[in-house]
Amino acid sequence: MVLGIPSIGIAKSLLVGKVTVSQGDLGRIVLDGKTVGFAVKADGIPRYWSAGYSIGLGGLKSVIRRYAPVCLRAMSESDREARKQILSA
């Protein structure tokens, strides 16, 4: 925010609300009747996306449609690398 860079959040666990399926593998995260983010399944594993600074839900949905496979693959690779480092320590 200080740098003026738009941001999004991606989490492994649902922090608030409930997921309702809306389109294919894209679910809506709903809290108090309002959509606050989206859930995306990749390889059967859900990831929870939320809008951050300077990004609305429409922009978030566009980012997910365009970059979800790349982001989720990078997260998986980073998870594997972190596990290797922990196990080898």
C-alpha positions in Angstrom: 0.0 0.0 0.0 2.8 2.4 0.9 4.4 1.7 -2.6 1.0 2.0 -4.4 1.3 -1.6 -5.7 -2.0 -3.5 -6.1 -2.1 -6.7 -4.1 -4.1 -9.9 -3.7 -4.1 -12.6 -1.0 -3.9 -16.4 -1.6 -4.4 -18.7 1.4 -4.4 -22.5 1.9 -7.2 -22.3 4.5 -10.5 -20.5 4.6 -10.2 -17.7 7.1 -13.7 -16.3 7.1 -17.1 -17.0 5.4 -18.4 -20.0 3.5 -17.7 -21.2 0.0 -20.6 -21.4 -2.5 -19.9 -22.9 -5.9 -20.8 -20.5 -8.7 -19.0 -21.4 -11.9 -17.1 -24.7 -12.5 -14.2 -24.8 -10.2 -14.5 -21.2 -9.1 -16.4 -20.7 -5.9 -17.4 -17.5 -4.1 -16.4 -16.9 -0.5 -19.4 -15.3 1.1 -19.5 -13.5 4.5 -22.6 -11.9 5.9 -24.3 -12.2 2.5 -21.5 -10.4 0.6 -18.9 -12.0 -1.7 -15.4 -11.3 -0.2 -13.3 -13.5 -2.3 -13.1 -16.7 -4.4 -12.1 -20.3 -4.0 -10.2 -22.1 -6.7 -9.4 -25.9 -6.8 -6.2 -26.9 -8.4 -5.4 -30.6 -8.4 -8.3 -31.1 -6.0 -6.7 -28.7 -3.5 -8.6 -25.5 -2.7 -6.9 -22.1 -2.5 -8.7 -19.0 -1.2 -8.1 -15.7 -3.0 -9.0 -12.3 -1.6 -8.7 -8.8 -3.0 -6.1 -6.6 -1.4 -5.0 -3.0 -1.9 -6.4 -1.3 -5.0 -8.1 -4.5 -6.4 -11.8 -5.1 -6.5 -13.6 -8.4 -6.9 -13.9 -8.0 -10.7 -10.2 -7.4 -11.0 -9.5 -10.3 -8.6 -11.6 -12.6 -10.8 -9.7 -11.5 -13.9 -6.4 -12.2 -12.1 -7.6 -15.6 -11.1 -8.7 -16.5 -14.6 -5.4 -15.4 -16.1 -2.8 -16.3 -13.5 -4.3 -19.0 -11.2 -2.4 -21.9 -12.8 0.9 -20.1 -12.6 0.4 -18.9 -9.1 -0.8 -22.2 -7.8 2.1 -24.1 -9.4 4.6 -21.7 -7.9 3.0 -22.1 -4.5 3.2 -25.9 -4.8 6.9 -25.7 -5.8 7.6 -23.4 -3.0 5.8 -25.8 -0.6 7.9 -28.7 -1.8 11.1 -26.8 -1.5 10.2 -25.6 2.1 9.4 -29.2 3.1 12.8 -30.4 1.7 14.7 -27.7 3.7 12.8 -28.6 6.9 13.3 -32.3 6.6 17.0 -31.9 5.7 17.7 -29.7 8.8 
